[in-house]
Amino acid sequence: MRDEYDFSESVRNPYVKNLKKQITIRLEEDVIEYFKSLAEETGIPYQTLINLYLQDCAKSKRKLSLDWA
């Protein structure tokens, strides 16, 4: 390793806005099992599938309709 490094021509990470944030979310077991089975079919990790689904909902501004009895 060098004693000093020259960062004068370095460039900021252009993908910093695309970084993911780790959170804790509570999901029901049947929801997790659904995405895990989908993950086995597609070969895509289940957490990625959940993220893609939520991204799609956000982009299409899909609203949840709840009818309280």
All heavy atoms as a GROMACS GRO file, in nm:
protein
  580
    1MET      N    1   0.083  -0.118   0.000
    1MET     CA    2   0.000   0.000   0.000
    1MET      C    3   0.087   0.124   0.000
    1MET      O    4   0.194   0.125   0.059
    1MET     CB    5  -0.089   0.003   0.125
    1MET     CG    6  -0.217  -0.075   0.109
    1MET     SD    7  -0.327  -0.064   0.253
    1MET     CE    8  -0.372   0.105   0.251
    2ARG      N    9   0.035   0.226  -0.064
    2ARG     CA   10   0.107   0.353  -0.065
    2ARG      C   11   0.083   0.427   0.066
    2ARG      O   12  -0.016   0.406   0.134
    2ARG     CB   13   0.058   0.440  -0.179
    2ARG     CG   14   0.081   0.382  -0.315
    2ARG     CD   15   0.032   0.480  -0.418
    2ARG     NE   16   0.027   0.415  -0.548
    2ARG     CZ   17  -0.026   0.467  -0.655
    2ARG    NH1   18  -0.081   0.587  -0.649
    2ARG    NH2   19  -0.026   0.403  -0.768
    3ASP      N   20   0.174   0.518   0.095
    3ASP     CA   21   0.156   0.602   0.213
    3ASP      C   22   0.049   0.708   0.187
    3ASP      O   23  -0.026   0.745   0.276
    3ASP     CB   24   0.288   0.670   0.252
    3ASP     CG   25   0.388   0.571   0.309
    3ASP    OD1   26   0.342   0.468   0.362
    3ASP    OD2   27   0.508   0.597   0.301
    4GLU      N   28   0.042   0.756   0.061
    4GLU     CA   29  -0.055   0.859   0.026
    4GLU      C   30  -0.115   0.827  -0.111
    4GLU      O   31  -0.049   0.769  -0.196
    4GLU     CB   32   0.010   0.996   0.021
    4GLU     CG   33   0.056   1.046   0.156
    4GLU     CD   34   0.109   1.188   0.148
    4GLU    OE1   35   0.066   1.262   0.059
    4GLU    OE2   36   0.195   1.221   0.230
    5TYR      N   37  -0.240   0.864  -0.130
    5TYR     CA   38  -0.308   0.844  -0.257
    5TYR      C   39  -0.355   0.979  -0.310
    5TYR      O   40  -0.390   1.068  -0.233
    5TYR     CB   41  -0.430   0.752  -0.240
    5TYR     CG   42  -0.391   0.610  -0.210
    5TYR    CD1   43  -0.371   0.566  -0.079
    5TYR    CD2   44  -0.373   0.519  -0.313
    5TYR    CE1   45  -0.335   0.436  -0.052
    5TYR    CE2   46  -0.337   0.388  -0.287
    5TYR     CZ   47  -0.318   0.347  -0.156
    5TYR     OH   48  -0.282   0.218  -0.130
    6ASP      N   49  -0.357   0.993  -0.444
    6ASP     CA   50  -0.399   1.118  -0.507
    6ASP      C   51  -0.544   1.102  -0.556
    6ASP      O   52  -0.571   1.029  -0.650
    6ASP     CB   53  -0.306   1.150  -0.625
    6ASP     CG   54  -0.345   1.279  -0.695
    6ASP    OD1   55  -0.421   1.360  -0.637
    6ASP    OD2   56  -0.299   1.299  -0.808
    7PHE      N   57  -0.636   1.170  -0.490
    7PHE     CA   58  -0.777   1.165  -0.527
    7PHE      C   59  -0.821   1.292  -0.599
    7PHE      O   60  -0.941   1.317  -0.612
    7PHE     CB   61  -0.864   1.144  -0.403
    7PHE     CG   62  -0.843   1.011  -0.338
    7PHE    CD1   63  -0.775   1.001  -0.217
    7PHE    CD2   64  -0.890   0.895  -0.397
    7PHE    CE1   65  -0.754   0.878  -0.156
    7PHE    CE2   66  -0.871   0.771  -0.337
    7PHE     CZ   67  -0.803   0.764  -0.217
    8SER      N   68  -0.727   1.371  -0.647
    8SER     CA   69  -0.761   1.500  -0.708
    8SER      C   70  -0.844   1.484  -0.836
    8SER      O   71  -0.920   1.573  -0.871
    8SER     CB   72  -0.635   1.581  -0.736
    8SER     OG   73  -0.553   1.511  -0.829
    9GLU      N   74  -0.831   1.374  -0.905
    9GLU     CA   75  -0.907   1.353  -1.028
    9GLU      C   76  -1.017   1.248  -1.012
    9GLU      O   77  -1.068   1.194  -1.110
    9GLU     CB   78  -0.812   1.313  -1.142
    9GLU     CG   79  -0.715   1.424  -1.176
    9GLU     CD   80  -0.633   1.393  -1.299
    9GLU    OE1   81  -0.683   1.322  -1.388
    9GLU    OE2   82  -0.518   1.438  -1.304
   10SER      N   83  -1.055   1.222  -0.890
   10SER     CA   84  -1.158   1.122  -0.866
   10SER      C   85  -1.296   1.178  -0.903
   10SER      O   86  -1.317   1.298  -0.910
   10SER     CB   87  -1.157   1.077  -0.720
   10SER     OG   88  -1.187   1.186  -0.636
   11VAL      N   89  -1.389   1.086  -0.928
   11VAL     CA   90  -1.525   1.123  -0.968
   11VAL      C   91  -1.621   1.064  -0.867
   11VAL      O   92  -1.605   0.951  -0.822
   11VAL     CB   93  -1.555   1.066  -1.110
   11VAL    CG1   94  -1.696   1.100  -1.152
   11VAL    CG2   95  -1.454   1.116  -1.210
   12ARG      N   96  -1.724   1.143  -0.832
   12ARG     CA   97  -1.826   1.093  -0.739
   12ARG      C   98  -1.901   0.977  -0.802
   12ARG      O   99  -1.916   0.971  -0.924
   12ARG     CB  100  -1.922   1.204  -0.701
   12ARG     CG  101  -1.857   1.310  -0.615
   12ARG     CD  102  -1.960   1.412  -0.567
   12ARG     NE  103  -2.055   1.357  -0.475
   12ARG     CZ  104  -2.042   1.355  -0.343
   12ARG    NH1  105  -1.934   1.406  -0.288
   12ARG    NH2  106  -2.135   1.304  -0.266
   13ASN      N  107  -1.951   0.888  -0.720
   13ASN     CA  108  -2.026   0.772  -0.767
   13ASN      C  109  -2.156   0.818  -0.834
   13ASN      O  110  -2.244   0.875  -0.767
   13ASN     CB  111  -2.057   0.682  -0.648
   13ASN     CG  112  -2.131   0.557  -0.687
   13ASN    OD1  113  -2.175   0.541  -0.800
   13ASN    ND2  114  -2.146   0.466  -0.592
   14PRO      N  115  -2.173   0.794  -0.964
   14PRO     CA  116  -2.296   0.839  -1.033
   14PRO      C  117  -2.418   0.755  -0.994
   14PRO      O  118  -2.530   0.793  -1.024
   14PRO     CB  119  -2.262   0.821  -1.180
   14PRO     CG  120  -2.158   0.715  -1.184
   14PRO     CD  121  -2.080   0.730  -1.055
   15TYR      N  122  -2.397   0.643  -0.930
   15TYR     CA  123  -2.508   0.554  -0.895
   15TYR      C  124  -2.552   0.568  -0.750
   15TYR      O  125  -2.632   0.490  -0.702
   15TYR     CB  126  -2.468   0.408  -0.921
   15TYR     CG  127  -2.425   0.385  -1.064
   15TYR    CD1  128  -2.292   0.371  -1.097
   15TYR    CD2  129  -2.519   0.382  -1.165
   15TYR    CE1  130  -2.254   0.352  -1.229
   15TYR    CE2  131  -2.482   0.364  -1.297
   15TYR     CZ  132  -2.349   0.348  -1.328
   15TYR     OH  133  -2.311   0.330  -1.458
   16VAL      N  134  -2.502   0.669  -0.681
   16VAL     CA  135  -2.531   0.683  -0.539
   16VAL      C  136  -2.681   0.698  -0.515
   16VAL      O  137  -2.732   0.652  -0.412
   16VAL     CB  138  -2.451   0.800  -0.477
   16VAL    CG1  139  -2.505   0.934  -0.518
   16VAL    CG2  140  -2.446   0.786  -0.326
   17LYS      N  141  -2.755   0.756  -0.608
   17LYS     CA  142  -2.899   0.771  -0.591
   17LYS      C  143  -2.971   0.637  -0.603
   17LYS      O  144  -3.083   0.621  -0.557
   17LYS     CB  145  -2.955   0.868  -0.694
   17LYS     CG  146  -2.911   1.010  -0.673
   17LYS     CD  147  -2.969   1.102  -0.777
   17LYS     CE  148  -2.917   1.242  -0.757
   17LYS     NZ  149  -2.965   1.334  -0.860
   18ASN      N  150  -2.910   0.540  -0.668
   18ASN     CA  151  -2.972   0.409  -0.690
   18ASN      C  152  -2.943   0.308  -0.580
   18ASN      O  153  -2.985   0.194  -0.589
   18ASN     CB  154  -2.927   0.351  -0.824
   18ASN     CG  155  -2.972   0.436  -0.940
   18ASN    OD1  156  -3.072   0.506  -0.932
   18ASN    ND2  157  -2.897   0.433  -1.048
   19LEU      N  158  -2.870   0.349  -0.478
   19LEU     CA  159  -2.837   0.257  -0.371
   19LEU      C  160  -2.962   0.223  -0.291
   19LEU      O  161  -3.054   0.303  -0.277
   19LEU     CB  162  -2.731   0.317  -0.278
   19LEU     CG  163  -2.595   0.342  -0.343
   19LEU    CD1  164  -2.501   0.407  -0.242
   19LEU    CD2  165  -2.535   0.214  -0.394
   20LYS      N  166  -2.966   0.105  -0.239
   20LYS     CA  167  -3.082   0.059  -0.163
   20LYS      C  168  -3.061   0.088  -0.015
   20LYS      O  169  -2.949   0.093   0.033
   20LYS     CB  170  -3.103  -0.090  -0.184
   20LYS     CG  171  -3.139  -0.123  -0.327
   20LYS     CD  172  -3.158  -0.270  -0.346
   20LYS     CE  173  -3.193  -0.298  -0.490
   20LYS     NZ  174  -3.210  -0.440  -0.514
   21LYS      N  175  -3.171   0.106   0.054
   21LYS     CA  176  -3.166   0.131   0.198
   21LYS      C  177  -3.222   0.010   0.270
   21LYS      O  178  -3.328  -0.041   0.236
   21LYS     CB  179  -3.250   0.253   0.232
   21LYS     CG  180  -3.248   0.287   0.378
   21LYS     CD  181  -3.323   0.414   0.406
   21LYS     CE  182  -3.313   0.444   0.554
   21LYS     NZ  183  -3.369   0.574   0.586
   22GLN      N  184  -3.149  -0.037   0.368
   22GLN     CA  185  -3.192  -0.153   0.445
   22GLN      C  186  -3.295  -0.108   0.549
   22GLN      O  187  -3.274  -0.012   0.622
   22GLN     CB  188  -3.073  -0.217   0.514
   22GLN     CG  189  -3.110  -0.341   0.590
   22GLN     CD  190  -2.988  -0.410   0.650
   22GLN    OE1  191  -2.875  -0.376   0.619
   22GLN    NE2  192  -3.012  -0.504   0.737
   23ILE      N  193  -3.409  -0.180   0.551
   23ILE     CA  194  -3.513  -0.152   0.649
   23ILE      C  195  -3.562  -0.284   0.707
   23ILE      O  196  -3.529  -0.391   0.656
   23ILE     CB  197  -3.634  -0.077   0.588
   23ILE    CG1  198  -3.702  -0.163   0.480
   23ILE    CG2  199  -3.591   0.056   0.531
   23ILE    CD1  200  -3.838  -0.115   0.441
   24THR      N  201  -3.640  -0.275   0.811
   24THR     CA  202  -3.705  -0.393   0.866
   24THR      C  203  -3.852  -0.383   0.832
   24THR      O  204  -3.914  -0.279   0.853
   24THR     CB  205  -3.688  -0.399   1.019
   24THR    OG1  206  -3.548  -0.403   1.048
   24THR    CG2  207  -3.757  -0.520   1.078
   25ILE      N  208  -3.908  -0.489   0.776
   25ILE     CA  209  -4.048  -0.490   0.739
   25ILE      C  210  -4.107  -0.624   0.784
   25ILE      O  211  -4.043  -0.728   0.772
   25ILE     CB  212  -4.066  -0.469   0.587
   25ILE    CG1  213  -4.212  -0.460   0.550
   25ILE    CG2  214  -3.994  -0.574   0.508
   25ILE    CD1  215  -4.236  -0.415   0.407
   26ARG      N  216  -4.226  -0.619   0.838
   26ARG     CA  217  -4.292  -0.740   0.885
   26ARG      C  218  -4.392  -0.785   0.780
   26ARG      O  219  -4.485  -0.711   0.747
   26ARG     CB  220  -4.360  -0.715   1.018
   26ARG     CG  221  -4.261  -0.678   1.126
   26ARG     CD  222  -4.333  -0.655   1.259
   26ARG     NE  223  -4.244  -0.600   1.357
   26ARG     CZ  224  -4.159  -0.671   1.430
   26ARG    NH1  225  -4.151  -0.801   1.414
   26ARG    NH2  226  -4.082  -0.613   1.518
   27LEU      N  227  -4.372  -0.904   0.728
   27LEU     CA  228  -4.461  -0.961   0.626
   27LEU      C  229  -4.518  -1.091   0.679
   27LEU      O  230  -4.453  -1.163   0.755
   27LEU     CB  231  -4.384  -0.988   0.496
   27LEU     CG  232  -4.314  -0.868   0.432
   27LEU    CD1  233  -4.228  -0.914   0.317
   27LEU    CD2  234  -4.416  -0.767   0.386
   28GLU      N  235  -4.638  -1.121   0.636
   28GLU     CA  236  -4.699  -1.247   0.678
   28GLU      C  237  -4.630  -1.363   0.607
   28GLU      O  238  -4.576  -1.348   0.497
   28GLU     CB  239  -4.848  -1.245   0.646
   28GLU     CG  240  -4.922  -1.142   0.731
   28GLU     CD  241  -5.072  -1.142   0.706
   28GLU    OE1  242  -5.123  -1.234   0.638
   28GLU    OE2  243  -5.136  -1.049   0.756
   29GLU      N  244  -4.633  -1.479   0.671
   29GLU     CA  245  -4.561  -1.595   0.620
   29GLU      C  246  -4.608  -1.636   0.480
   29GLU      O  247  -4.526  -1.675   0.397
   29GLU     CB  248  -4.574  -1.713   0.716
   29GLU     CG  249  -4.488  -1.698   0.839
   29GLU     CD  250  -4.488  -1.823   0.924
   29GLU    OE1  251  -4.484  -1.934   0.866
   29GLU    OE2  252  -4.492  -1.809   1.047
   30ASP      N  253  -4.739  -1.627   0.455
   30ASP     CA  254  -4.789  -1.667   0.324
   30ASP      C  255  -4.738  -1.575   0.212
   30ASP      O  256  -4.715  -1.620   0.100
   30ASP     CB  257  -4.942  -1.676   0.322
   30ASP     CG  258  -5.011  -1.546   0.359
   30ASP    OD1  259  -4.949  -1.464   0.429
   30ASP    OD2  260  -5.128  -1.529   0.318
   31VAL      N  261  -4.716  -1.449   0.244
   31VAL     CA  262  -4.661  -1.355   0.146
   31VAL      C  263  -4.516  -1.393   0.114
   31VAL      O  264  -4.476  -1.400  -0.003
   31VAL     CB  265  -4.668  -1.209   0.198
   31VAL    CG1  266  -4.595  -1.114   0.105
   31VAL    CG2  267  -4.813  -1.168   0.217
   32ILE      N  268  -4.440  -1.422   0.217
   32ILE     CA  269  -4.300  -1.461   0.198
   32ILE      C  270  -4.292  -1.591   0.119
   32ILE      O  271  -4.212  -1.604   0.026
   32ILE     CB  272  -4.228  -1.473   0.333
   32ILE    CG1  273  -4.222  -1.337   0.402
   32ILE    CG2  274  -4.088  -1.530   0.315
   32ILE    CD1  275  -4.176  -1.342   0.545
   33GLU      N  276  -4.376  -1.688   0.154
   33GLU     CA  277  -4.376  -1.816   0.083
   33GLU      C  278  -4.412  -1.798  -0.064
   33GLU      O  279  -4.356  -1.864  -0.151
   33GLU     CB  280  -4.471  -1.915   0.150
   33GLU     CG  281  -4.421  -1.965   0.284
   33GLU     CD  282  -4.280  -2.025   0.275
   33GLU    OE1  283  -4.252  -2.104   0.182
   33GLU    OE2  284  -4.197  -1.991   0.362
   34TYR      N  285  -4.507  -1.708  -0.092
   34TYR     CA  286  -4.546  -1.682  -0.231
   34TYR      C  287  -4.426  -1.631  -0.311
   34TYR      O  288  -4.395  -1.681  -0.419
   34TYR     CB  289  -4.660  -1.580  -0.237
   34TYR     CG  290  -4.687  -1.533  -0.378
   34TYR    CD1  291  -4.754  -1.614  -0.468
   34TYR    CD2  292  -4.643  -1.408  -0.420
   34TYR    CE1  293  -4.777  -1.572  -0.599
   34TYR    CE2  294  -4.666  -1.366  -0.550
   34TYR     CZ  295  -4.733  -1.447  -0.639
   34TYR     OH  296  -4.755  -1.406  -0.767
   35PHE      N  297  -4.356  -1.531  -0.257
   35PHE     CA  298  -4.242  -1.474  -0.328
   35PHE      C  299  -4.125  -1.572  -0.333
   35PHE      O  300  -4.050  -1.573  -0.431
   35PHE     CB  301  -4.201  -1.340  -0.267
   35PHE     CG  302  -4.289  -1.227  -0.313
   35PHE    CD1  303  -4.391  -1.180  -0.233
   35PHE    CD2  304  -4.270  -1.168  -0.437
   35PHE    CE1  305  -4.472  -1.076  -0.274
   35PHE    CE2  306  -4.351  -1.064  -0.480
   35PHE     CZ  307  -4.453  -1.018  -0.400
   36LYS      N  308  -4.109  -1.657  -0.232
   36LYS     CA  309  -4.002  -1.758  -0.236
   36LYS      C  310  -4.030  -1.862  -0.344
   36LYS      O  311  -3.939  -1.905  -0.414
   36LYS     CB  312  -3.985  -1.825  -0.099
   36LYS     CG  313  -3.907  -1.740  -0.002
   36LYS     CD  314  -3.878  -1.816   0.126
   36LYS     CE  315  -3.790  -1.734   0.218
   36LYS     NZ  316  -3.755  -1.806   0.340
   37SER      N  317  -4.157  -1.900  -0.360
   37SER     CA  318  -4.190  -1.997  -0.465
   37SER      C  319  -4.172  -1.934  -0.602
   37SER      O  320  -4.125  -1.998  -0.696
   37SER     CB  321  -4.332  -2.051  -0.449
   37SER     OG  322  -4.428  -1.950  -0.471
   38LEU      N  323  -4.207  -1.807  -0.613
   38LEU     CA  324  -4.186  -1.734  -0.738
   38LEU      C  325  -4.037  -1.722  -0.768
   38LEU      O  326  -3.994  -1.733  -0.884
   38LEU     CB  327  -4.250  -1.596  -0.726
   38LEU     CG  328  -4.287  -1.521  -0.851
   38LEU    CD1  329  -4.382  -1.602  -0.939
   38LEU    CD2  330  -4.348  -1.387  -0.816
   39ALA      N  331  -3.957  -1.706  -0.662
   39ALA     CA  332  -3.812  -1.695  -0.677
   39ALA      C  333  -3.753  -1.825  -0.730
   39ALA      O  334  -3.663  -1.824  -0.814
   39ALA     CB  335  -3.748  -1.659  -0.543
   40GLU      N  336  -3.805  -1.938  -0.684
   40GLU     CA  337  -3.757  -2.068  -0.733
   40GLU      C  338  -3.789  -2.086  -0.881
   40GLU      O  339  -3.708  -2.139  -0.956
   40GLU     CB  340  -3.819  -2.181  -0.652
   40GLU     CG  341  -3.762  -2.193  -0.513
   40GLU     CD  342  -3.825  -2.306  -0.434
   40GLU    OE1  343  -3.890  -2.393  -0.496
   40GLU    OE2  344  -3.810  -2.307  -0.310
   41GLU      N  345  -3.907  -2.039  -0.923
   41GLU     CA  346  -3.947  -2.050  -1.064
   41GLU      C  347  -3.862  -1.962  -1.155
   41GLU      O  348  -3.824  -2.002  -1.265
   41GLU     CB  349  -4.094  -2.008  -1.082
   41GLU     CG  350  -4.194  -2.101  -1.022
   41GLU     CD  351  -4.335  -2.047  -1.034
   41GLU    OE1  352  -4.361  -1.966  -1.126
   41GLU    OE2  353  -4.419  -2.085  -0.951
   42THR      N  354  -3.834  -1.840  -1.108
   42THR     CA  355  -3.767  -1.742  -1.194
   42THR      C  356  -3.616  -1.738  -1.177
   42THR      O  357  -3.546  -1.689  -1.265
   42THR     CB  358  -3.821  -1.602  -1.165
   42THR    OG1  359  -3.794  -1.567  -1.029
   42THR    CG2  360  -3.969  -1.592  -1.193
   43GLY      N  361  -3.567  -1.786  -1.062
   43GLY     CA  362  -3.423  -1.778  -1.036
   43GLY      C  363  -3.380  -1.640  -0.986
   43GLY      O  364  -3.262  -1.611  -0.979
   44ILE      N  365  -3.478  -1.557  -0.952
   44ILE     CA  366  -3.450  -1.423  -0.899
   44ILE      C  367  -3.473  -1.428  -0.747
   44ILE      O  368  -3.574  -1.483  -0.703
   44ILE     CB  369  -3.545  -1.319  -0.963
   44ILE    CG1  370  -3.526  -1.316  -1.115
   44ILE    CG2  371  -3.522  -1.180  -0.904
   44ILE    CD1  372  -3.629  -1.233  -1.188
   45PRO      N  373  -3.382  -1.372  -0.668
   45PRO     CA  374  -3.400  -1.376  -0.522
   45PRO      C  375  -3.534  -1.314  -0.481
   45PRO      O  376  -3.579  -1.215  -0.539
   45PRO     CB  377  -3.283  -1.292  -0.469
   45PRO     CG  378  -3.181  -1.298  -0.577
   45PRO     CD  379  -3.257  -1.307  -0.705
   46TYR      N  380  -3.597  -1.373  -0.379
   46TYR     CA  381  -3.732  -1.329  -0.340
   46TYR      C  382  -3.736  -1.185  -0.293
   46TYR      O  383  -3.833  -1.114  -0.316
   46TYR     CB  384  -3.794  -1.423  -0.236
   46TYR     CG  385  -3.743  -1.407  -0.095
   46TYR    CD1  386  -3.815  -1.332  -0.003
   46TYR    CD2  387  -3.626  -1.468  -0.053
   46TYR    CE1  388  -3.772  -1.318   0.127
   46TYR    CE2  389  -3.582  -1.454   0.076
   46TYR     CZ  390  -3.654  -1.379   0.166
   46TYR     OH  391  -3.609  -1.365   0.294
   47GLN      N  392  -3.630  -1.137  -0.228
   47GLN     CA  393  -3.628  -0.998  -0.184
   47GLN      C  394  -3.625  -0.903  -0.303
   47GLN      O  395  -3.687  -0.798  -0.301
   47GLN     CB  396  -3.509  -0.972  -0.091
   47GLN     CG  397  -3.524  -1.042   0.042
   47GLN     CD  398  -3.403  -1.023   0.131
   47GLN    OE1  399  -3.291  -1.012   0.082
   47GLN    NE2  400  -3.425  -1.022   0.260
   48THR      N  401  -3.555  -0.944  -0.409
   48THR     CA  402  -3.552  -0.865  -0.531
   48THR      C  403  -3.690  -0.862  -0.595
   48THR      O  404  -3.735  -0.758  -0.644
   48THR     CB  405  -3.448  -0.922  -0.630
   48THR    OG1  406  -3.320  -0.923  -0.567
   48THR    CG2  407  -3.442  -0.841  -0.758
   49LEU      N  408  -3.761  -0.976  -0.594
   49LEU     CA  409  -3.895  -0.981  -0.650
   49LEU      C  410  -3.991  -0.889  -0.573
   49LEU      O  411  -4.073  -0.820  -0.633
   49LEU     CB  412  -3.948  -1.124  -0.649
   49LEU     CG  413  -3.882  -1.220  -0.747
   49LEU    CD1  414  -3.931  -1.361  -0.722
   49LEU    CD2  415  -3.910  -1.177  -0.890
   50ILE      N  416  -3.981  -0.890  -0.441
   50ILE     CA  417  -4.065  -0.802  -0.360
   50ILE      C  418  -4.035  -0.657  -0.395
   50ILE      O  419  -4.125  -0.575  -0.414
   50ILE     CB  420  -4.046  -0.830  -0.210
   50ILE    CG1  421  -4.098  -0.970  -0.175
   50ILE    CG2  422  -4.115  -0.723  -0.125
   50ILE    CD1  423  -4.063  -1.016  -0.035
   51ASN      N  424  -3.907  -0.623  -0.406
   51ASN     CA  425  -3.867  -0.487  -0.440
   51ASN      C  426  -3.920  -0.449  -0.578
   51ASN      O  427  -3.973  -0.339  -0.597
   51ASN     CB  428  -3.715  -0.473  -0.436
   51ASN     CG  429  -3.671  -0.330  -0.456
   51ASN    OD1  430  -3.712  -0.240  -0.384
   51ASN    ND2  431  -3.589  -0.308  -0.556
   52LEU      N  432  -3.909  -0.538  -0.677
   52LEU     CA  433  -3.958  -0.510  -0.812
   52LEU      C  434  -4.109  -0.488  -0.811
   52LEU      O  435  -4.160  -0.399  -0.880
   52LEU     CB  436  -3.922  -0.624  -0.907
   52LEU     CG  437  -3.775  -0.635  -0.943
   52LEU    CD1  438  -3.750  -0.766  -1.018
   52LEU    CD2  439  -3.732  -0.516  -1.027
   53TYR      N  440  -4.182  -0.568  -0.734
   53TYR     CA  441  -4.327  -0.554  -0.726
   53TYR      C  442  -4.364  -0.418  -0.665
   53TYR      O  443  -4.450  -0.347  -0.716
   53TYR     CB  444  -4.390  -0.667  -0.645
   53TYR     CG  445  -4.539  -0.655  -0.637
   53TYR    CD1  446  -4.619  -0.687  -0.746
   53TYR    CD2  447  -4.600  -0.608  -0.522
   53TYR    CE1  448  -4.756  -0.673  -0.740
   53TYR    CE2  449  -4.737  -0.595  -0.515
   53TYR     CZ  450  -4.815  -0.627  -0.624
   53TYR     OH  451  -4.950  -0.613  -0.619
   54LEU      N  452  -4.297  -0.382  -0.556
   54LEU     CA  453  -4.326  -0.255  -0.491
   54LEU      C  454  -4.286  -0.137  -0.580
   54LEU      O  455  -4.356  -0.035  -0.583
   54LEU     CB  456  -4.255  -0.247  -0.355
   54LEU     CG  457  -4.306  -0.345  -0.250
   54LEU    CD1  458  -4.219  -0.339  -0.126
   54LEU    CD2  459  -4.451  -0.318  -0.216
   55GLN      N  460  -4.176  -0.152  -0.654
   55GLN     CA  461  -4.136  -0.048  -0.750
   55GLN      C  462  -4.243  -0.028  -0.856
   55GLN      O  463  -4.277   0.084  -0.891
   55GLN     CB  464  -4.006  -0.089  -0.820
   55GLN     CG  465  -3.885  -0.021  -0.771
   55GLN     CD  466  -3.763  -0.063  -0.851
   55GLN    OE1  467  -3.764  -0.162  -0.924
   55GLN    NE2  468  -3.656   0.012  -0.838
   56ASP      N  469  -4.296  -0.139  -0.907
   56ASP     CA  470  -4.401  -0.132  -1.009
   56ASP      C  471  -4.525  -0.062  -0.954
   56ASP      O  472  -4.585   0.021  -1.022
   56ASP     CB  473  -4.436  -0.273  -1.057
   56ASP     CG  474  -4.543  -0.272  -1.165
   56ASP    OD1  475  -4.522  -0.206  -1.268
   56ASP    OD2  476  -4.647  -0.338  -1.146
   57CYS      N  477  -4.562  -0.094  -0.831
   57CYS     CA  478  -4.677  -0.027  -0.767
   57CYS      C  479  -4.652   0.124  -0.755
   57CYS      O  480  -4.741   0.204  -0.782
   57CYS     CB  481  -4.704  -0.085  -0.630
   57CYS     SG  482  -4.770  -0.253  -0.633
   58ALA      N  483  -4.532   0.161  -0.713
   58ALA     CA  484  -4.500   0.303  -0.694
   58ALA      C  485  -4.498   0.376  -0.828
   58ALA      O  486  -4.550   0.488  -0.839
   58ALA     CB  487  -4.365   0.317  -0.624
   59LYS      N  488  -4.439   0.315  -0.932
   59LYS     CA  489  -4.431   0.382  -1.063
   59LYS      C  490  -4.568   0.400  -1.126
   59LYS      O  491  -4.594   0.499  -1.191
   59LYS     CB  492  -4.340   0.303  -1.157
   59LYS     CG  493  -4.194   0.320  -1.124
   59LYS     CD  494  -4.107   0.242  -1.218
   59LYS     CE  495  -3.961   0.256  -1.177
   59LYS     NZ  496  -3.873   0.173  -1.258
   60SER      N  497  -4.656   0.303  -1.108
   60SER     CA  498  -4.789   0.312  -1.167
   60SER      C  499  -4.888   0.381  -1.073
   60SER      O  500  -5.006   0.392  -1.104
   60SER     CB  501  -4.840   0.174  -1.205
   60SER     OG  502  -4.856   0.093  -1.091
   61LYS      N  503  -4.838   0.426  -0.957
   61LYS     CA  504  -4.920   0.495  -0.856
   61LYS      C  505  -5.043   0.414  -0.820
   61LYS      O  506  -5.153   0.466  -0.802
   61LYS     CB  507  -4.958   0.635  -0.904
   61LYS     CG  508  -4.838   0.724  -0.928
   61LYS     CD  509  -4.880   0.864  -0.958
   61LYS     CE  510  -4.771   0.955  -1.001
   61LYS     NZ  511  -4.656   0.970  -0.929
   62ARG      N  512  -5.022   0.283  -0.810
   62ARG     CA  513  -5.130   0.193  -0.773
   62ARG      C  514  -5.171   0.217  -0.628
   62ARG      O  515  -5.088   0.227  -0.540
   62ARG     CB  516  -5.083   0.047  -0.792
   62ARG     CG  517  -5.196  -0.053  -0.786
   62ARG     CD  518  -5.148  -0.190  -0.823
   62ARG     NE  519  -5.090  -0.189  -0.958
   62ARG     CZ  520  -4.985  -0.263  -0.993
   62ARG    NH1  521  -4.927  -0.343  -0.907
   62ARG    NH2  522  -4.938  -0.257  -1.115
   63LYS      N  523  -5.299   0.229  -0.605
   63LYS     CA  524  -5.352   0.251  -0.471
   63LYS      C  525  -5.418   0.124  -0.421
   63LYS      O  526  -5.480   0.051  -0.495
   63LYS     CB  527  -5.456   0.362  -0.471
   63LYS     CG  528  -5.408   0.494  -0.526
   63LYS     CD  529  -5.346   0.575  -0.420
   63LYS     CE  530  -5.313   0.713  -0.479
   63LYS     NZ  531  -5.222   0.786  -0.405
   64LEU      N  532  -5.405   0.100  -0.293
   64LEU     CA  533  -5.469  -0.015  -0.229
   64LEU      C  534  -5.611   0.024  -0.195
   64LEU      O  535  -5.636   0.129  -0.139
   64LEU     CB  536  -5.392  -0.051  -0.101
   64LEU     CG  537  -5.447  -0.166  -0.020
   64LEU    CD1  538  -5.439  -0.297  -0.100
   64LEU    CD2  539  -5.368  -0.180   0.109
   65SER      N  540  -5.708  -0.060  -0.233
   65SER     CA  541  -5.845  -0.030  -0.197
   65SER      C  542  -5.886  -0.119  -0.081
   65SER      O  543  -5.879  -0.240  -0.089
   65SER     CB  544  -5.937  -0.050  -0.317
   65SER     OG  545  -5.985  -0.181  -0.326
   66LEU      N  546  -5.922  -0.055   0.027
   66LEU     CA  547  -5.962  -0.126   0.147
   66LEU      C  548  -6.107  -0.094   0.177
   66LEU      O  549  -6.147   0.022   0.176
   66LEU     CB  550  -5.878  -0.084   0.267
   66LEU     CG  551  -5.732  -0.123   0.264
   66LEU    CD1  552  -5.658  -0.061   0.383
   66LEU    CD2  553  -5.719  -0.274   0.272
   67ASP      N  554  -6.185  -0.195   0.202
   67ASP     CA  555  -6.324  -0.178   0.246
   67ASP      C  556  -6.335  -0.235   0.387
   67ASP      O  557  -6.327  -0.356   0.404
   67ASP     CB  558  -6.421  -0.248   0.152
   67ASP     CG  559  -6.425  -0.185   0.014
   67ASP    OD1  560  -6.415  -0.060   0.007
   67ASP    OD2  561  -6.438  -0.259  -0.084
   68TRP      N  562  -6.348  -0.148   0.484
   68TRP     CA  563  -6.359  -0.192   0.622
   68TRP      C  564  -6.502  -0.232   0.650
   68TRP      O  565  -6.595  -0.160   0.622
   68TRP     CB  566  -6.315  -0.082   0.717
   68TRP     CG  567  -6.171  -0.046   0.697
   68TRP    CD1  568  -6.123   0.056   0.625
   68TRP    CD2  569  -6.058  -0.114   0.749
   68TRP    NE1  570  -5.986   0.058   0.627
   68TRP    CE2  571  -5.944  -0.047   0.703
   68TRP    CE3  572  -6.041  -0.228   0.830
   68TRP    CZ2  573  -5.815  -0.088   0.736
   68TRP    CZ3  574  -5.912  -0.267   0.862
   68TRP    CH2  575  -5.802  -0.198   0.814
   69ALA      N  576  -6.520  -0.349   0.705
   69ALA     CA  577  -6.655  -0.399   0.736
   69ALA      C  578  -6.705  -0.345   0.866
   69ALA      O  579  -6.636  -0.310   0.955
   69ALA     CB  580  -6.655  -0.551   0.738
   0.00000   0.00000   0.00000
